[in-house]
């Protein structure tokens, strides 16, 4: 089910592979997976939530999904017919490549939004543990549940040396070339890594959107200039004698 790709902290970080639910052919692929020494996969999926009031609702959706099986199959049939029509229009030249690709992306989005079984059932079905990780827009971890449930994924996957008292200098501890004084434990290192990834992703997203906006504005200015002379001419100097 999972292919190991790296080791660290007493767990094997694994690349999650799609897992079909026992009821439908809808694939379920958790975003994160770690193989513990006891052979159990700790899987997780991440959501960025802007306000804490929406955390509980998002956790419910991650665990138990949304939509119905009936709607899932109905939308699959509708979108399959639409895809055939889009390909026909593309072949006959009625649709450009850009418009065709955009329509396909929208179709795939509708199929994905029609139904999801949630991660808890499919992961439990194959013997995995599922955790819902709720992040703030700044890369922090929302606290939720009882007894630190929000932190359970880190507690189960962090290096065992994190739980040993600091004065024990003989025990093996987490080590990494990018570790600093502020992230000397595996838990703190993971939190810092997540926060940095969110910051980098936010920057890249804003940079991409800014470039798109600049291109669109430049194109509009070029189009306006091509229509002819501006309606208001530039000021012309005049002499006092005039």
N, C-alpha and C positions, 0 to 999 in steps of 0.2 A: 504493500500500500504506500509506503514512504521510502524514498531513496536517500540514504545518509549522504550528506555533502560536507560536513565538518564536525569536529569534536570540540568540546569545551565544557569545563565546569561540572564534570560528572554526568553530563547528558550529551547526546548526539543530536545536533541540529539537523533536521531532515527537511527535504523538499516535499511539501504536501502534493499528493497526486489526487485527481478527481475520484470521488467515491459516489456511486449511484445509490439512491435511496431504495429501500426494499419495496416501495409502493409505486414509484414512477421512474422514468429514465432521466430525471433531472439531476445533473452532476452537482456534488457538493464538495468544494475544495476550501478547507480552512486556510487562512493566510499564513499561519505560523504553526510549526510542529517541532516538538523536541522529544527524542526517544530517551527515556530514563534507563538507568541501569537495571531496573526491575522488569524491563520489557514493555512498559506502558507508554503510549504516546500521549503527551500533553499537547493538545491542539488549541489554537486560539484564533479568533478573528477580531479585527480592530475596527473601531468606528471613531470618528472625530465628532464630538458633540459640543456645541457652542455654549449651552446653558445646562446646569445640573438638573433642571426640572424635566429634561427630555432623556436623561440617562436611563431611568427605569423602563421607559417605553422602548428605547433602542436595545436594551439588554433582552427584553421580551422578544423582540423581533429577531435578534441574533440567535436566540436559543430555539424559538418555536416557529420562526418564519412568518410568511404572510401569503394571502391568496388561497385558492383552492385548487385541487387536482383537476376538477372539471374545467375551470377557467384556464388552467395551464394547457390542456390539450386543445381547447377551443382556440386559444390564441396561437398555438403552434400551427394549426390548420390554416387560420386566417393569414398568418404571416408567410406561410409557405406559398399560398396562392399569390400574395402580394409580391414575393420574391420572383416568381415565374413571370409576372406581368412586368416587373422592373427590368428583368433580363431581356424580355421581348422588346421593350422600349429602347433599351440600350443597343440592341442589335440593329434596330430600324433607324437609329439616329435621332429618335425623339428625346433622348435623355443624354446629357453629357456625362462624362466619367465622374466628374466631381459631384454632380447631382445624384448619380447612381450610388456612389459610395456613401454619401450622406444619408440617402434613403435607407440603405442597408444597415447603417449604424443605428438609425432610429428604430428600424424593425427589430434588430437584436435587443435594443434597450426595452422595447415593449414586451418581447418574449421573456427577458430576464425579470421584468417587473411584474409579470402576471402571477408568478408563484415561486415561492422558495420554501422548502420544508423546514428550514432552520438547521442549525449545526448540532444541536444537542442529541437529537434522535439518531441521525446517521453515524455520528462519532461514537455514541454509546453502543450502537448496533455492532460495531467491529471491535469494541473493547477499548476505545480511546476515551480520554477525559477532555471535555471542552471547557474553555474559559472565554468569557467575553471581556475584551480589553477596551475600556472607554477612555479616550484621550481628549484633552482640551485642545483648542486650536493652537496652543503654544507648546504642545508636546508633553504636558503634565498628565498625570493619571487621576481621573475622577475616583473618589472614594464612594463605594456603594456596598450594599449587602451587610451581613453581620460577621463579626470575627475576622475582618480583613479579607473578605472574599475577593475584593477587587485586586488584591495583591497575591492571590493564591498561585497564579501562573509563575510569578517570579520566585515565590517560596519553594515551588516544586522543581524548578529548573535551574536555580542559581547554584553556584559552586558550594560544595559542602563546607568549605573553609569559612564561608560567611557567618556560619552559626557557631564558630569556635571563638572563645574569648581572645581578646587582643594580646594578652600576656603570654599566650601559648605560641612561642616562636618556632616550635618544631613542626607544627602542622602544615600540610600543603595548602596553599591558598591560590586564589585566582591570580593569573598574570597575563598581561597583554602588552604589546609594544606601544599601544596608544593610551595606556592607563596613566592617569595623573594623580596628584595628591587628593584631588576632589572626587576621584572615582576609583579608589583602591580596592573596593569590594566588587564582586560580580554584579550584585544588585544595583549599586550606584552607577556602575559602568553602563549597564543596560539602560537605565533610566536616562543617563546623559546621552547615550547613543541615539535613543528614540527622539529626545528633544532636538538634537542636532539634525536628525533626518527630517523632522517636521519643519524646522527652520529652513533648511536647504530646499525642501520641496515647495514651501511657500514662496521663497524667493524666485525659484525657477518658474512657478506658475504665474506670479505677478509679472515677471519679465516677459514671458510669452504673451500674456494678455496685453501688456503695454505695447509690444511690437505689433500685434494685430491691430490695435486701435490706431497706432501711428500710420500703418499701411492703409487702413481704411480712410483715415482723414486725408492722407496725401493723395489717394486715388480720387476722393471727392473734390479736392481742390483742383486737381488736374482736369477733371470732367467739367467743373464750373468754368475754368479758364478756357476750355476748348469751345464753349458755347458762344464766345464772342467777347467783345469789349465789356469791361465792368460798367454797371449802370451809373455809377458815380465816378466822374473823372477826377484826375489829380488836380490840386489847386494850381492856378497859374498866377504868377506875380504881375502886378500892375503898378504903373507909376502914379505919382501924386497928380501929375498933369492930366491924366486921363480922368 
